[in-house]
Amino acid sequence: MAITQVDYLLLGGGLASATAAETLRHEGAKGKILILSEESISPYYRPFLSKEYLVQEQDPSKLQIFPEKFYAEQDILLALNTTAVTLNASGKFIVTNTGQVIGYDKLLIATGAKPKPLRIPGWERAGVFWLRRRSEGEAIRRAAAKAKTAVVMGGSFLGMEIAMSLHHLGLKVTVVERGDKVLTHLESAQLSAYFRAFAESKGLTFHFYDEVVSIEGDEHVQSVVTREGRTIPAEMVIASIGVDPATSFLRGTDIALENGRVLVNEFMATNVPGIYSAGDVTTFYDPVFRSKRHIEHADNAMRQGRIAARNMLGKRQRYEQVSYFFCEVGELSFSALGVSEEADEWIERGSLDARSYSLFYLRNGVVQGYFSMGRPASETRTAEGLIRYRVNVADRKERIADASVALDDIPTQNVFVLQGGGALGAFETGVIKGLEEHGIYPDIVAGVSIGAINGAVIAGNPKDPTRALEAFWKDLTVDAPRLLPDDARRTAVSLQILAFGVPSFFRPRWLPPVYDPMTLPFNWTSYYDTSPMKSLLRKYVDFSALKDSPVRLLVSAVNVNTAELEIFDSYVDDMTPDHILASGSLPPSFPWTEIDGKAYWDGGIISNSPLDIVLDRCGPDGKRVYAVDLFASSKPLPQNMMEVRSRLSEIIYSERVRNDIRIREVVSAYRGLIEHVLSHVEEETAARIRQRPYYIQLMGDGAPMKIIRFLRVGTPGEPSSRDYDFSDMGIRANQKEGYELVIRTLQELRQQEEGDEIPVSIAAK
């Protein structure tokens, strides 16, 4: 292979590398992408090796993640039967087992893990197997065709799957387990006993508190001897005793390891710039559980591969997903989510005997784990949201335990969505005041333009947002002439602002000291300077504390060079006043704002309602969204150019909403087609498919997102200058209008919901 330099080098031939390569291309990566794999075929699904692939000989292509032609079509290079033996992180190159030197710009380490070696007498005899690769699965199947007895070392998820598959092939199977139960990671004696009883009913034998200490026979295994002195006949021995990370080639490098695994942060980034890692080989920081974790699940590898790829492209996305694990013990299929360890309370739902059962794992009233067998995908997705957002369900335990009652009314997070609209941002202040009086505080606030500025003040003052917002807007106001009629007053203030700006917000470039005499007007890129707003934001927001705020702040801005909408996230980025001003840098009045050498304009250029950035970063499930609409969708014909421009923005936003509805219709039709296909599949097979993470995530809605909109209608005949009327009278009027709308809307909703503590919805997903 002649390649000596690539842009993206992906080490490992599994799910993490394959999905990373796909994501890189789909999200616009240019240049060469190369996957190095020790396998002889393109990346494939390893979880199927212990399931149907072990039971029945199949075309290996059915295992493949993508068909062979995918890599050619996407211009993704594959180097098979190739591994990295040396990494030079400072020189940014690797040396392969074939002696080739390959340089890279960005590197992903997704080399996975290898089975732990057996260190007992007789381990080298024929008939001893591990199962990690396709070739090993095929070898086990060939050997099983000639054998009658087998011993499986380990009663873990993989061990149980292998044992049941060998039983299906007609072997007498014995499982030897060092602990006192099977499937110990489920952390449930009841579930372990259930699956053990099921397996024993099929003919499997279990020996607990024991382990194999030697493998006997001539050249081929004939039996095993255990620590307890048992001699168990066995023509096959399959070791399922754990794995070691495949990181030997990293020894001596600067890459931080922990227990042999690559240590990464929530962005899948190592301590070495430009090097990322994903999948089984990692120990990563999990923001959901706020701790370092290691997960050896296929779904985890796939998701981490995607996140790593996006961050290789500079997207700055955290891995804040709930881990899924899917397992098949014979015809019993189940999924496990989150963390089952250290639970102090459990809630059962449904019936094990009916094979429709779920178990919620709680700690201090907060859902942290979930087990599901035969339960609807929507319930599993709801549980995922409860785990992800650490929802306390102490007052809903009876409801959860009742399998006949849907769980989609349990809220996970409150979201405030704040639009841009200049001086109309004062209307949002009134809305916040009304919500606060009803005890409604945000977990997330998403804003654009003036909404981003308001959002920053809210996130910076989570316990008392109204007080801070009202003080902030008082500093923004411009005194208006008292004796003039309203129309004349608005005109006077508008002219004053056009000529002299808003002292605490922006200043004209034609006035000293802002005016730069070296820059002539025809070289200006804006009419006003917004540096006064930086000082005002610092007065009300401690930006160094935003990452620890209980309120997550999301703001959007448009990259001037690429025309892409980018998201700034207070839980990800080290936010500064510049990040907030970038979201409000509306041309041509305001200049672009530079951050890390990139220029940004107002995010409202693309979308003035930032609900989409919440869905992108935090997902929709179970959220209660309180959205402020500053511009009504139905309006009379505009009467001047200012009104024409304003009306254009409103129509564009309305079209985005209609397009979203059409997308939902397509998704609904797609789901209907999948269910129609499954209705023609054998029920046992269909039941297995419905437990797989792919099915659950694509077909399950989870708890619906419920939206309450506060629509500013305005007054008949109001002037187009309403969004830059920063007069004290205009600000107070906007605040009063927003407050009164919230009070009126929430009262109406409470009456509709017959006294619910929190309003439920007036528009649903």
C-alpha angles and dihedrals in degrees: 000000000000099000112121102159130034135171097224121027116189116192114205136043100235140094096290094057095041095050091043091054092048092048093048092056097040091051095051108269112167127202133034123337117191129186117199113203131175089208126094094229133048119278115301142181107273095188090071091060093081093041129047094345091061093046098051134022109250141174105276089224088072088068095053119112092215129011117258092254091059092074093051092046092051094042092241115152121220124202106190126194086024131122137175113249098173134026124197102194096181093049092041097228140108133211117221133213087259092057095252121144115219122186123203143186097208125019132200118196107205100146094138123202141300128222115269110257120248111242099190132104114277097021091129095059120117111264096045112117145177124198117220105106136050092246090055091051091052091048091052092049092050092048092046090057089065100035134082103189134043139177120209114201107215135025097223126125092280094041092053093047091051092046093052092045091052089048089053088055089057103260127137102241130201122189118206113198127183093209133058100261146023123256091021093174089071086070091212123115089196094055093044091051091048095053092042091053090048092051092046090051087060092052105266120142124216132200114190131193087028141099139191111262100175141011115222134203142082113273090328127049115261103167146347130233119215132208089253090058099257120146109206121189111236134165089181133036121191116192115213100166102129139279142265123222116257096236105118090117089061096063111121094019127115092247110119115240131189118198086344094305127114110260113222136169127234089283091059088247123141124217089266114080114245095019121106134175136200143177133016093349094065142084104200139183109252112207091193093063096021094230142092114272141178120209128182099194128123094228090054092051092050094049094044090050090056094047092047091051093050091050091048083061092050098256096135097216124162124223097240100150129130110246117243127202125188124196138175121204101183108301091343112099125185143167128216123198135191124346124332097180122100096015114156097191137031131200119200122207125187127351134300091204089057090045089235104109142134134184124204116206113210134188118189088345094305121119109239104157142023137194121198133186118171094345123135119273090236091060091051091050090050090052089049090057092048090053096043094052097037094238117192108225099176091124094046103050095113091051092051091050092055105086091193092063122080117235098209095106094067105106118223103186142359114230127194114203114197125188132208119256111136112233090008085077084087087068087060089054090058090049091053090050092053092048092048091053087056091051094252113142127169129249088188130023118191119191144169128198109333087001089060090052091050089045092054091053090049094048090046092052104033096159097048110020097152095056091049094045094049091050091047093052091046087060089051099052125108118214112246128207107269101208100053123096115256096261093047091046092053091049092050093048092046092052090046092052093045090052102036106015127218106303096219094039116032140351130205117255090227093067125077138275091027095048112096108211090202092062113070119212094251088061094051117116093194141018099226140042117227100194092113088067090059090061092046092050091051089053092059104028129058096207093188089063098049094095089060096043116116085227116076113214121210122182131172133219136171120241103231094210100045100027088226123141109237129193125223111203123193091211090054110027130055092243122215133173086267091065090055094044090049088064090053101041096118113178141257093018096046129039123242115263120232121220121175090344095308124114120225136192132193113304089219088076086079102024129000094192109064098199087112092064090053090054090047095052105025108020127233104261117128097342125149105213122199104193125187115211109195095181124055117230094221115059139152119255114291116255102202142017094270090055091045091056093046092048091051091059092049093052093048090054092048090053090053089056092050090048089053089054091052091051090053090052090053091048091050091051091048091052091049090054092051092051091047090054092048091051087067093049125091107274095237091053092045090051090054092049091051090059096053117106093236091057094044094049095046100037103033118083096192117201110344121252107242120205131201113189125201104202118197105216096179126202126298112269095008111165125255088243090073093106093058099038098118093164117134090244093049093048093050091048092052092048092050092048092051093047095048092048092055094048092048095045096048092048090053092048093049090053090050092049092046097238103326110170092233125028110257110202151315094184126028135197 
